[in-house]
Amino acid sequence: MKAIIIDDAAQARKLLRLMLAELPEKIEVLAEAENASEALIQIKHYQPDLVFLDIEMPGKSGLQLLEELNKESLHFETIFVTAYSQYAIQAFKFSAVDYLLKPFRKTELQEAINKAKEQNRLKQSTARLDSLLNNLKTDHNQTLCIPFNYGYEYLPICDIEHLEAEGAYTHFNLKNGKKLMVSKNLKYYENLLCALPDFVKINRSYIVNLTAVKSYRKEDRGTVVLNNGSVIKLSPNHADDFLEKLSNFSM
């Protein structure tokens, strides 16, 4: 893969070059840039496969650079190299855009490049960056990027009714009745969605969107009734978390 490194710190660029040189696969660094204006010229000229991008730089930020590049319809994978806030990191995860949190290890760099190779095959870098920029502009992540063999689907989070585990897979049940099966386990989506106020895990196999809950019944150790008529058992292990979120949600 042909790459460009964009970071205002010369030492950070040098360290990344050295780490890339130690990896088993060949990553050819075509150019470096220390600011967004310089990076714009380099990217248009070299048309790389991969861009390592710092976010906070003097002048235009890395995100402002991406917004400008999106208009040019240039296609490359982006790996953010950042010391950004936890909220932004969550936005990267929701949008399936990879990142390296400074300081990072060689193993983390290798994993990010492996993901970039796979994402490059799916040819949807622009759509994922659009999703990221949209999520970063709002107070809460609004779009969840879901991987499939053919690419990605971009799902408004408010459209999710509940998620159901099936081994290494997760079934997404949407409010319009549509169902999607995704080759990631429920734990992965628990880490993403249950950080939001509207989502809560109610037993080992189910995560529900509280906006889709019709009622909660205390009998039989607790059951949750959804707007579509589904009745799901509430596990004692998850009851406190569910009732706390439900209480806060109702306020």
Order of alpha helices (4+ residues) and beta strands (2+ residues): beta-alpha-beta-alpha-beta-alpha-beta-alpha-beta-alpha-alpha-beta-beta-beta-beta-beta-alpha-beta-beta-beta-beta-beta-alpha
